[in-house]
Amino acid sequence: MASGMREDGRPDPATETFITHRNLLFTVAYEMLGSAVDAEDVLQETWLRWADVDLDTVRDQRAYLVRIATRQALTRLRTLGRRKETYVGPWLPEPLLTTPDVAEDVELADSVSMAMLLVLETLTPTERAVFVLREVFDLGYDEIAESVDKSSAAVRQIAHRAREHVAARRPRDIVSPAETQAALDAFKRAVETGDLQSLLDILAPDVVILSDGGGVKQAVPNPVVGADKVGRLLAGGLAKFGDQGSVEPVLVNGYPALIMRLNGELDGIVAMRVEDGLVAGLYYVRNPEKLSRIEQETALSRSAQT
């Protein structure tokens, strides 16, 4: 991002405003796209357009910036959709190493969880934009209407439809990070000791595992469903770690997760969806292109920096 500076070395008003809202804009774009790389591109495009705006004509700078970012994200979302049609194997969102404050904001953590981002994948681009702006960022219908080029009445209908769609597919309850941590501890023990029983004991009967290698790393080509099948898959997959692997607990997308390393090299990220104390979803991201954000924390926010 280019930046403008005053003679005294401080940012000019346009740059200062953009910096203040940067984490918010990144979070909007990431929730719409499920890709940090593309969200950063959206931020760059947003800045280029914002830098040309006459600030004296802008009544609400936050709303204006969100509108630019949303429109750029919508354009990119449609391109991503075409890209995913030729993606090898299951597509999973790009995991982010997040700060503890994201986990403390339960609603934000839920909205960026791997499970929720996968639910958002089932919405149309406009539905996804409306849902994110309304349900996560609490924007008014008129403000959203300007962002998606629809009437306020149409946005209300889209929001209602998107809410029903998400409600039918999302996990039944928002799960606390502490509940996820207990399941993750069992997974970590199984990897480190080779004792899979403690892990099998917490698999839900209809547990599903998705593995994303992007055609670059070996991964299960289709979702595997059911405790027996998932258990057998884990038994074979985790055996390779043995003495050569290591497991590091981290916060990913607001929830406890594990960094898996093999012979000292980053192998992937394991995230979980927990329901009623049992593991209902396992997400293993191995595609190297999606692991660049795992070595440093990414700041997410539902509000501007103060």
C-alpha positions as CSV (number, residue, x, y, z in Angstrom):
1,M,0.0,0.0,0.0
2,A,1.3,3.4,-1.0
3,S,0.9,6.1,1.6
4,G,0.8,9.8,1.7
5,M,2.6,11.8,4.4
6,R,2.5,15.3,5.7
7,E,5.6,17.4,5.8
8,D,5.9,16.7,9.6
9,G,6.1,12.9,8.9
10,R,2.5,12.1,10.0
11,P,0.1,10.4,7.6
12,D,-2.2,12.6,5.5
13,P,-5.9,12.4,6.4
14,A,-6.8,9.8,3.7
15,T,-4.0,7.5,4.8
16,E,-4.7,8.0,8.4
17,T,-8.4,7.0,7.9
18,F,-7.4,4.0,5.8
19,I,-5.0,2.8,8.5
20,T,-7.6,3.3,11.2
21,H,-10.1,1.0,9.3
22,R,-7.5,-1.4,7.8
23,N,-8.2,-4.4,10.1
24,L,-11.9,-3.9,9.7
25,L,-11.7,-3.8,5.9
26,F,-9.4,-6.9,5.9
27,T,-11.9,-8.8,8.0
28,V,-14.9,-7.8,5.8
29,A,-12.9,-9.0,2.7
30,Y,-11.7,-12.2,4.3
31,E,-15.1,-13.2,5.5
32,M,-16.4,-12.7,2.0
33,L,-13.6,-14.5,0.3
34,G,-12.1,-17.1,2.7
35,S,-8.7,-16.1,1.3
36,A,-6.2,-13.8,3.0
37,V,-4.2,-13.4,-0.2
38,D,-7.3,-12.2,-2.1
39,A,-8.4,-10.1,0.9
40,E,-5.0,-8.3,0.8
41,D,-5.6,-7.6,-2.9
42,V,-9.0,-6.2,-2.1
43,L,-7.3,-3.9,0.4
44,Q,-4.8,-2.7,-2.2
45,E,-7.6,-2.0,-4.7
46,T,-9.6,-0.3,-2.0
47,W,-6.7,2.0,-1.1
48,L,-6.1,3.0,-4.7
49,R,-9.7,4.1,-5.1
50,W,-9.8,5.7,-1.7
51,A,-6.7,7.8,-2.4
52,D,-8.5,9.5,-5.3
53,V,-11.5,10.4,-3.3
54,D,-12.2,14.1,-2.3
55,L,-12.7,13.6,1.5
56,D,-14.7,16.8,1.7
57,T,-17.5,15.0,-0.2
58,V,-17.6,12.0,2.1
59,R,-20.1,12.1,4.9
60,D,-19.3,8.8,6.6
61,Q,-15.7,7.6,5.8
62,R,-16.1,4.2,7.4
63,A,-19.2,3.4,5.3
64,Y,-17.5,4.7,2.2
65,L,-14.5,2.5,2.7
66,V,-16.6,-0.6,3.5
67,R,-18.6,0.1,0.3
68,I,-15.4,0.2,-1.8
69,A,-14.1,-3.0,-0.2
70,T,-17.4,-4.8,-0.5
71,R,-17.6,-4.0,-4.2
72,Q,-14.0,-5.1,-4.8
73,A,-14.6,-8.3,-2.8
74,L,-17.8,-9.1,-4.8
75,T,-15.9,-8.8,-8.1
76,R,-13.1,-11.0,-6.8
77,L,-15.6,-13.5,-5.2
78,R,-17.1,-14.2,-8.6
79,T,-13.6,-14.8,-10.1
80,L,-12.8,-17.1,-7.1
81,G,-15.9,-19.1,-7.8
82,R,-14.7,-19.9,-11.3
83,R,-11.3,-20.8,-9.9
84,K,-12.8,-23.2,-7.4
85,E,-14.6,-25.1,-10.2
86,T,-11.2,-26.5,-11.3
87,Y,-9.7,-26.8,-7.8
88,V,-8.2,-30.3,-7.1
89,G,-10.1,-32.0,-4.2
90,P,-12.0,-30.2,-1.4
91,W,-11.5,-26.4,-1.1
92,L,-10.9,-25.1,2.5
93,P,-10.6,-21.5,3.6
94,E,-7.1,-20.1,4.1
95,P,-6.3,-20.5,7.8
96,L,-5.1,-17.5,9.8
97,L,-3.0,-17.4,12.9
98,T,-5.1,-15.1,15.0
99,T,-4.6,-13.0,18.2
100,P,-6.2,-14.0,21.5
101,D,-8.6,-11.0,21.3
102,V,-10.3,-12.7,18.4
103,A,-11.1,-15.7,20.5
104,E,-12.4,-13.4,23.2
105,D,-14.9,-11.9,20.8
106,V,-17.1,-15.0,20.6
107,E,-19.3,-13.7,17.7
108,L,-16.2,-12.7,15.6
109,A,-14.5,-16.0,16.3
110,D,-17.7,-17.9,15.2
111,S,-18.0,-15.8,12.0
112,V,-14.4,-16.5,10.9
113,S,-14.3,-20.2,12.0
114,M,-13.5,-22.7,9.4
115,A,-16.9,-24.3,9.8
116,M,-18.8,-20.9,9.3
117,L,-16.6,-19.9,6.3
118,L,-17.5,-23.2,4.7
119,V,-21.2,-22.5,5.3
120,L,-20.8,-19.1,3.7
121,E,-19.3,-20.8,0.6
122,T,-22.8,-22.2,-0.1
123,L,-24.3,-18.7,-0.5
124,T,-24.4,-16.6,-3.7
125,P,-21.8,-13.8,-3.8
126,T,-24.5,-11.1,-3.0
127,E,-26.1,-13.2,-0.3
128,R,-22.7,-13.7,1.3
129,A,-21.9,-10.0,1.2
130,V,-25.3,-9.1,2.7
131,F,-25.1,-11.7,5.4
132,V,-21.5,-10.7,6.4
133,L,-22.3,-7.0,6.5
134,R,-25.6,-7.4,8.4
135,E,-25.0,-10.3,10.8
136,V,-21.3,-9.8,11.5
137,F,-20.7,-6.1,11.2
138,D,-24.3,-4.9,12.0
139,L,-24.6,-2.5,9.1
140,G,-27.9,-0.9,8.3
141,Y,-29.9,-2.1,5.3
142,D,-29.6,1.3,3.5
143,E,-25.8,1.2,3.9
144,I,-25.6,-2.4,2.7
145,A,-27.9,-1.5,-0.3
146,E,-25.3,1.0,-1.5
147,S,-22.5,-1.5,-1.1
148,V,-24.2,-4.2,-3.2
149,D,-26.1,-1.9,-5.7
150,K,-29.5,-3.2,-4.6
151,S,-32.6,-1.5,-3.1
152,S,-33.0,-1.5,0.7
153,A,-36.1,-3.6,0.3
154,A,-34.2,-6.2,-1.9
155,V,-31.4,-6.3,0.7
156,R,-33.9,-7.1,3.5
157,Q,-35.2,-10.0,1.4
158,I,-31.7,-11.2,0.6
159,A,-30.7,-11.0,4.3
160,H,-33.7,-13.0,5.3
161,R,-33.0,-15.7,2.7
162,A,-29.3,-15.8,3.7
163,R,-30.1,-16.1,7.4
164,E,-32.4,-19.0,6.8
165,H,-29.9,-20.7,4.6
166,V,-27.1,-20.3,7.1
167,A,-29.2,-21.3,10.0
168,A,-30.1,-24.6,8.3
169,R,-26.4,-25.4,7.7
170,R,-24.4,-23.9,10.5
171,P,-23.4,-25.7,13.7
172,R,-26.4,-25.8,16.1
173,D,-24.7,-23.7,18.8
174,I,-21.8,-21.4,19.1
175,V,-19.1,-23.4,20.7
176,S,-16.6,-21.8,23.1
177,P,-12.9,-22.1,22.4
178,A,-12.6,-24.1,25.7
179,E,-14.8,-26.9,24.3
180,T,-12.8,-27.1,21.2
181,Q,-9.6,-27.2,23.2
182,A,-10.7,-30.4,25.0
183,A,-11.2,-32.2,21.7
184,L,-8.0,-30.8,20.4
185,D,-6.0,-32.1,23.4
186,A,-7.2,-35.6,22.7
187,F,-6.1,-35.3,19.1
188,K,-2.7,-34.0,20.2
189,R,-2.3,-36.9,22.6
190,A,-3.2,-39.4,19.9
191,V,-0.5,-37.9,17.6
192,E,2.2,-37.8,20.3
193,T,1.5,-41.2,21.9
194,G,0.1,-43.2,19.0
195,D,-2.9,-44.0,21.2
196,L,-5.9,-43.3,18.9
197,Q,-8.5,-44.5,21.3
198,S,-8.8,-41.2,23.2
199,L,-9.4,-39.5,19.9
200,L,-11.9,-42.1,18.6
201,D,-13.8,-41.7,21.8
202,I,-14.7,-38.1,20.9
203,L,-15.6,-38.5,17.3
204,A,-19.2,-37.8,16.5
205,P,-21.0,-40.7,14.7
206,D,-21.4,-38.5,11.5
207,V,-18.0,-36.8,11.8
208,V,-16.6,-35.5,8.5
209,I,-13.0,-34.9,7.5
210,L,-11.9,-32.6,4.7
211,S,-8.3,-32.4,3.5
212,D,-7.1,-29.6,1.2
213,G,-3.9,-30.3,-0.7
214,G,-4.7,-28.1,-3.7
215,G,-3.3,-30.7,-6.0
216,V,0.2,-29.9,-4.6
217,K,0.2,-32.0,-1.4
218,Q,-1.4,-35.4,-1.0
219,A,-4.8,-35.1,0.5
220,V,-8.1,-37.1,0.6
221,P,-9.8,-36.3,-2.7
222,N,-13.3,-36.4,-1.2
223,P,-14.9,-35.8,2.2
224,V,-14.8,-38.8,4.4
225,V,-17.9,-39.3,6.7
226,G,-18.5,-41.5,9.7
227,A,-16.6,-42.3,12.9
228,D,-15.3,-45.7,11.6
229,K,-14.0,-44.4,8.3
230,V,-12.5,-41.3,9.8
231,G,-10.9,-43.3,12.6
232,R,-9.3,-45.7,10.1
233,L,-8.1,-42.7,8.0
234,L,-6.6,-41.0,11.1
235,A,-4.9,-44.2,12.2
236,G,-3.1,-44.5,8.9
237,G,-2.4,-40.8,8.5
238,L,-1.1,-40.0,12.0
239,A,1.2,-43.0,12.1
240,K,3.6,-41.2,9.8
241,F,4.2,-38.5,12.4
242,G,5.4,-40.9,15.2
243,D,8.9,-39.8,16.2
244,Q,9.3,-37.6,13.2
245,G,6.4,-35.2,13.7
246,S,5.6,-32.5,16.1
247,V,2.3,-30.8,17.1
248,E,2.0,-27.2,18.1
249,P,-1.2,-25.7,19.7
250,V,-2.2,-22.4,18.2
251,L,-5.2,-20.1,17.7
252,V,-6.5,-20.3,14.1
253,N,-9.4,-18.3,13.0
254,G,-10.3,-17.6,16.6
255,Y,-10.3,-21.2,17.8
256,P,-7.7,-23.6,19.1
257,A,-6.0,-25.6,16.3
258,L,-2.8,-27.5,15.7
259,I,0.2,-26.8,13.5
260,M,1.5,-30.2,12.2
261,R,5.2,-30.4,11.4
262,L,7.0,-33.4,9.9
263,N,10.8,-33.6,10.1
264,G,10.7,-29.9,11.2
265,E,8.8,-28.8,8.0
266,L,5.3,-27.4,8.1
267,D,2.9,-30.1,7.0
268,G,-0.4,-28.5,7.6
269,I,-3.0,-27.1,9.9
270,V,-5.7,-29.1,11.7
271,A,-8.9,-27.2,12.8
272,M,-12.0,-28.7,14.3
273,R,-15.7,-28.2,14.6
274,V,-17.1,-29.5,17.9
275,E,-20.8,-30.2,18.7
276,D,-22.0,-31.5,22.1
277,G,-18.5,-32.2,23.2
278,L,-17.7,-34.4,20.1
279,V,-15.7,-33.7,17.0
280,A,-18.1,-33.2,14.2
281,G,-15.7,-31.8,11.6
282,L,-12.0,-32.1,11.0
283,Y,-10.3,-29.7,8.5
284,Y,-6.7,-30.4,7.4
285,V,-5.2,-27.7,5.2
286,R,-2.0,-28.9,3.5
287,N,-1.9,-26.7,0.4
288,P,1.4,-24.7,0.8
289,E,-0.2,-21.7,-0.9
290,K,-2.7,-21.4,2.0
291,L,-0.2,-21.7,4.8
292,S,1.7,-18.4,4.5
293,R,-0.3,-16.8,7.3
294,I,0.6,-19.4,9.9
295,E,4.0,-18.0,10.8
296,Q,2.7,-14.6,11.9
297,E,-0.5,-13.4,13.6
298,T,-3.2,-11.7,11.6
299,A,-5.3,-8.9,13.2
300,L,-9.0,-9.2,12.7
301,S,-11.6,-6.7,13.9
302,R,-15.3,-5.8,13.7
303,S,-14.5,-2.1,14.5
304,A,-12.1,0.6,13.6
305,Q,-8.8,1.0,15.5
306,T,-8.9,3.6,18.2
